[in-house]
C-alpha cells in the first residue's frame, strides 16, 4: 500500500470540507426536520409517510453526486421498509488496478428513535439547530450523516484521482427497530451486493473528537415486557392491603432473581462470558486516558457511579451484561393516584449482553428466571421477548491497521484507537457470519455527550467531516493493499 500523494490528499480534504459546508449541512438539517421514527415506534409509518419522505430526501441528494457510474435505487419488498441501494463501479487509475469482483460495503440508516422528553427549551427533536460545531436534532448523528459521508468519501476519492474498488452503499430504514428487514434484503439482492472484502459501518461512536475511533465489539440484547397480575380490577387499599399482594412487590422479588439490587451485577450465569485477552488489553490501554461518565448529565456532582475504576467502567459497559428498566405501565400519574391496590404492574426490561453471549440462550434463561414459580401464584408473563446478537470484530489485517493510523493522522492529526461499544448494531453479527473473510471498520461521530436516543442529541460536525475524509483514504488503501 502506498500513501496518497500530497496534492491528491489536499484535493480530497478541500472537497470534503467545502461540500460539507455548502451542501451536506443544509440537506442534513432538512433531514433532521423529518419525524421519520422507526417502525417499532410508529406502526402506521406507511400511512404517515415520514420514512418514505426521509428515504426520498436522501436518495435525491445521493443521486445528484458527481460520481462515475453512480446508480441509486430504492428497493421495497412486500411488507418491508424501503432500502436505498447505491452501486458505484471500481474507479481505477493508470498506476493501480483492482480485481473486478472486489467490493466495499458501506452502511448507514435513516430511521430515528422517538422524540423523548427533556429537550432544552430552544431545541427539539425535529428542529435542526446549528450551534457552533454542534448540529442539534434527532437523527443527525444516529446516523443520518452516514449516507452523506459515504457518498462524499467516494466522490472525494474520484476527484482526487485515487482508485477505489467497487462500492455498495446500503441505507436501511429500520435499524432502530432491530433491522428486521435488512437480512431479507441481503438475501434477496445478494447477487447485487456481492461479497465484500471490506465493510464500513458509520453507525457507531467515539470516545473523543481527537482521532478516528474504531469499534471492535458491540453488545447484544435480550428484552421483553414483564407483566404481573393479581386482580381483575383495582380495589381499595384500606380493605385489601395485607391480604392481596402488591404487584409492585412481586415484580421486585422477580427482579431480584436476575440482578443484585445492591451492585447491579446480573445473576444469570449464562449471560456472562470469558473476556478475550486482546479485548481486555485494549480496554486497559484506553482506560489509561479515559474515564467513562464525566460527560453524563448527573443531577448533581455527588451522585456516585456504579464503578469508579476506569478499567472496570469500560469492562462493565462493553463486556458484561447489564439490566435497564426502560418503560412502565399500570401506574397512574402521581397527581391522579388514589389509594387503590392496583391490579397489575408492567415493566419493559432490556438486558445488554456481552458480545459473544448467545442471545437466544440469554433470552431463554431470562424468561425462565422471571416466570417460573411466581410468588403467590400470581399471573406472571414475559411478553414480546426479543433478542439480538452482539459482535466481536476479527483482527485487523496489517494493511488495514496501517491504513487506519494513516487516515486518522491525516484527518485528525492523531493515530486511531479501538474500543468496545456498549450499544448494539443488530445486523453486525449477521454480517460477520455472512462475510467471515471481510475486514470491518465500524466507526461513527457519536461522542460521549452526543446523547443518541435521548434529548438534545447532536452531531459534532467537524468529527463527521473528518470521518468522511478517513473513509476516502480507507477506500484508497483497500484498493492498493
Secondary structure as GFF3:
##gff-version 3
##sequence-region A 1 481
A	DSSP	alpha_helix	6	19	.	.	.	ID=ss1
A	DSSP	pi_helix	20	24	.	.	.	ID=ss2
A	DSSP	alpha_helix	25	32	.	.	.	ID=ss3
A	DSSP	alpha_helix	45	48	.	.	.	ID=ss4
A	DSSP	alpha_helix	50	63	.	.	.	ID=ss5
A	DSSP	beta_strand	71	75	.	.	.	ID=ss6
A	DSSP	beta_strand	83	88	.	.	.	ID=ss7
A	DSSP	beta_strand	103	109	.	.	.	ID=ss8
A	DSSP	beta_strand	129	131	.	.	.	ID=ss9
A	DSSP	beta_strand	134	136	.	.	.	ID=ss10
A	DSSP	pi_helix	140	144	.	.	.	ID=ss11
A	DSSP	alpha_helix	145	159	.	.	.	ID=ss12
A	DSSP	beta_strand	166	172	.	.	.	ID=ss13
A	DSSP	three_ten_helix	175	177	.	.	.	ID=ss14
A	DSSP	alpha_helix	182	188	.	.	.	ID=ss15
A	DSSP	alpha_helix	190	193	.	.	.	ID=ss16
A	DSSP	beta_strand	198	201	.	.	.	ID=ss17
A	DSSP	beta_strand	213	218	.	.	.	ID=ss18
A	DSSP	beta_strand	220	229	.	.	.	ID=ss19
A	DSSP	beta_strand	235	236	.	.	.	ID=ss20
A	DSSP	alpha_helix	237	240	.	.	.	ID=ss21
A	DSSP	alpha_helix	247	255	.	.	.	ID=ss22
A	DSSP	three_ten_helix	269	271	.	.	.	ID=ss23
A	DSSP	alpha_helix	277	287	.	.	.	ID=ss24
A	DSSP	alpha_helix	310	318	.	.	.	ID=ss25
A	DSSP	beta_strand	322	329	.	.	.	ID=ss26
A	DSSP	three_ten_helix	334	336	.	.	.	ID=ss27
A	DSSP	beta_strand	340	341	.	.	.	ID=ss28
A	DSSP	beta_strand	344	353	.	.	.	ID=ss29
A	DSSP	alpha_helix	359	371	.	.	.	ID=ss30
A	DSSP	three_ten_helix	375	377	.	.	.	ID=ss31
A	DSSP	beta_strand	379	388	.	.	.	ID=ss32
A	DSSP	beta_strand	391	392	.	.	.	ID=ss33
A	DSSP	alpha_helix	398	412	.	.	.	ID=ss34
A	DSSP	beta_strand	417	421	.	.	.	ID=ss35
A	DSSP	alpha_helix	427	434	.	.	.	ID=ss36
A	DSSP	beta_strand	439	442	.	.	.	ID=ss37
A	DSSP	beta_strand	458	460	.	.	.	ID=ss38
A	DSSP	alpha_helix	461	479	.	.	.	ID=ss39
###
